[in-house]
Amino acid sequence: MKIFLTGSNGLLGQKLVAQLRQQAGVELLATSRGTNKLADLYPDVRFVPLDVTDVTQVRQLLAQEQPTHLIHTAAMTNVDECEQNRAACWQQNVTAVENLVAACAEANIHLTHLSTDFVFSGEHGPLAEDAAPGPVNFYGESKLAAEKAVQASTGRWAIARTVLVYGVAHDYGRSNILLWVRDSLRASKAIKVVADQWRTPTLAEDLAQGCWLIAQQNAQGIFHISGDELLTPYAMALRVAAHFGLDASLIEQVDASCFSQSAKRPARTGFFIDKARRELGYTPRGLAEGIALVAAQSDAEA
């Protein structure tokens, strides 16, 4: 197998590099915009800078490298930024995917495309793979359009949808709910956390495992890859505080209307992951184990 990975500097991308470089019989080419953030950690991994919105660059690199599999994690994922900058969002989340789909179909490359619970309206979670989409924000619309492009492919494809990914990344500018809660409470800062949204939070390592299982088995179709505990962000925050021995009284329970965000969020998503368990052998960790792993890794990073 030769795996071509996009978005290797991102949270999921970094976890995939860590996992794929250890697999026997797998050649990995990591690509991302900008310089390689993992050069010091994994000097053995080949890296090529790539802007996935540049169709000429993408086609040249795929023709040159001739991978058997492509895992596409690169995307514009800041939900409010997508709402405010729709042209850039569409180019990165839809046009780039259309180009990759065409190139992969032509060269018989198995494509795994990452998608999101935000393709759903949030009225009926948790959701199985065959639930009807109905995004409530532009990010969700862009990801649904990308899914449709993938599904229209004449080639081999899989879509891995996920939910509220958390974890520790190296040299990474963005935070996630778990680290934000921990760091805020450590600084004795009061925070407001929503209690009227429901998710099945996903450890980044588990999502990477799911993507690897899909590629390894040449699986096709849509798979829900997430944790299996349905929780509110507020409930998550309380667990983070308890694990790190921090002051939970600093956490204020609020509802989503408390925040003035550009993009609406779906109220209740979360996934049923029975299909991924059954067909792929996917086994996610619980939130307690995920928090413990993040604690150990962030201590190592520090």
N, C-alpha and C positions, 0 to 999 in steps of 0.2 A: 504494500500500500504506500502511496505517496499522497500525503494530505497537505493541501493548500489552505492556510488559515488566514482569514481577514480579521482585522481588529485585534491583533495580538497584544496591543498595549492596554486594552481595556480589562475590566475585572474578569469577565468570563474568558477573554482571550488569554490572559496570563495563566489562568487555571488550566486551560487546554494545553498551553505550551508545557506546563509542568507535568501534565499527565501523558501527553502524546510522546514526549521525548524519551519516556521510559518504556514505551511499548516495543517489543521485539518485532522486527520486520516492518517497522513504520519509518518512512522518511518524511520529515516535516519541513515545510517551508512556511515561516511566519511572516506575515505582512501587516503593515499598519501605516497610518499617516505619521510623518515625523520620524524621529530617530528611535532606535530600538531601546525601550526602557528596561529590557531584560538582558542586555548585553553582558553585564557584569555577573548576573546570576547564572545565566545559561550560555556561556561562550560557545558551547557545542551546537547550538541551534542556529541554522541558517535564517537570515532575516533580509528581506528586501522592502524598502519603503514603497508604499502603494497608495494612491488615491483611487478608491473604488468607483468614484464618479467619472473618472477618465477612461472612457471605453477603449481607446487605442492602447493605453498602458495596460489595461486589464487583459485585453486580447493578446497582446505581444507576450506578456508574462506567462499566460496560460499555455500559449503555443510553445514557448521556450521550455517550460517546466514539465508539461504533460502530466499533471497529477491524475490520480485515479479518483480522488475525493476532494471536495471543497466544502469547508465549514465556514459559513458566512455569519460572523458575529458583529461586523462593523455596522454602525447605525447612529443616527441622531436620536438620542433617547431622553433628553431633557424635555419633559412634557410641556412645560410652559414656553420654553424656547421654540419648540415646534409650532405652538399656537401662534407665536408672535412672528416667526420667520418661516412662513409656509413654503416659500420657493426653495429655500435651502433644505428644509425637511423633506420635501418631495424628491428633490434631486438625490439626496443621500439615501432615503428609505425606499424609494420606488424606482426611479430611473436606474440607479446603480444595480438594483436587483434584477430589473428587466435585462440589463446588459449581461449580467452573470448567468442568468437563466439561459439566454440564447447561446452564450459561449459554452456552457457546460453541456447543453443538449447536443450541440454540434460535435463536441469532442468526447461524448459519452462519459462525462465526469459525474459521479454521484454528488448531488448537491444537498447539503443540510442547511436549511435557512432558519435563523432564530426569529421567533415572533413573541407575542406578548398577550397577557390576559386583557390588555386594553383594547383588543379587537371586540370585546364584549361590552354590553350596556351596563352590566353590574346589577341587573334586577333579579337574577335567578341563581347566583353562585351557591355552592361550587359547581363547576361545569365539566362536562365530558367533551371529548373531541368533536362530537357531531352537533354540539349546541349551536344555535343560530347567532352569528355575529351581529353587532349593532353598536359601533363605537360612538362615544359621547364627546370625543375631542379629536383634534386634527392629527395628533400622533397616532392614535388608534386607527384613524382613517388611512393614514399612510401605510401603516403596517398591514392593514387588511388588503389594501391595493397590492402590496408586495406579495402577500399570500396568494392572491388571485393570479398574479403573474407566474408564481412558482407552480401553482396547480395546473396552469395552462401549458406547462412545459411538455414537450414530447420526450424529454429525457427522464432520467431516474432522479427522484427528489424525495426529501422528507422535510417536514416543518416541525420544529421543536418550539412549542409555546411554553413560556415560563412566567413566573409571578414574583415580584418584589425580591430581587436577588440581593444577598448581602455577603460580605466577606472582606478580607484584607488583600489589598493589591500593593505592589511595589511602585513607588514614585508616581502616585496616582492622585490627581487633584480633587476628585470627587469623593464624597462620603456616601454612606448609606444609613438606613435607619438605626441599625445596631450601633455603629461607631458614633453616630451623632448623639444618640441618647447617652452612651457611656461617657463621651468626652464632655458633653454639657453638664452632666451630673458631677463628674470629677472636678469641674470648674465651679461647682456650686451655683450653677445657672438654672433658673426655673424655666421649664419648657411646657409648651402646650402640645398634646398628642391626641390625634383623632381616635374616637371610640365608636364611630358610626360607619367605618369602612372595614371590610373583611377580606383577608388575603390568606394564601397558603405560602408563607415566606420560604425562600429557596436559598440554601447554601450554595455559593458559587462552585465549590468542588463537586457538589451533587449534580448541578447543571452540566458541568464539564463531563462528568461520568455519563450522563444521559446522551450527550452529543457523541461521545466516543462509542457508546454502545450502538447508536444508530449507524454511524459510519462503518464500524467493525462488521456489523451484520447486513450491510447494504439495505437497511430497512427502508420502506417507502410508506408515505402517507403522513398523517398528522399525529403527533405525540404530545401529550401534556406532561411536562417535566417540571415538577415543583416539589416542595415539601408536602406533607400530608396532614398538617395541623392547621385548621381554620381559626385564625386569630385576628383581632383588631391590632393596629399599631400600638394602641394604648396597652393592651395586654402584653404585647411584645416588650414594650418599654419597662413594664413592671418586672418582667423576667430578667431583663438586662440588669436592672438595678439590684435585684436579689442576687444574681450571680456575682456581681462585682462588689457587693456589700455597700451600695451607694444609697443616698437618701431619696426614697421614692416619694416623699412628700413634695419634692420639687416638680413632680410630674402632674400637670393639670389635665384632667380629662375634658376634652372639648369635642364638638362636632365639626364637620367639614365647613359649615357656613361661617366658622370663626376666621377662616383664612380667605384673603383676597388673592386668589390665584387666577392666572389667565385662562387656564384650561380646567374644565370640569373633570373630576375623577369618577370612575364607576364605583358605586357604593359597595357592591358585594360580588367579588369574583372568586378567586380560589379554584383549584382544580381537583377533579377526581383523577387519580393517576393509575388506576387499575390496568389500563391498556399497556402503559410503559412497564409496569411490574411484570405483567403476564408475557408480553411479546419480546421485551428487551432484557428482562432480568434486572430492571432498574430498582435500586434500593436506597432511598434517601435517608439521611439522618434526621432525627428529631431536633427541635429548636434548642433544647438543653445541650445536646452534643455539639450542635453548630456554634452556639455561644462559647462553649469551652474551647473549641478549635480556634475560633477567632481570637479569643483571649491569649491563647498560646502563641499564635502567629503574630499578633500585634506586639507582644512582648519581645519576640524575636526580631521584628522589624525595628523596634526602638533600640 
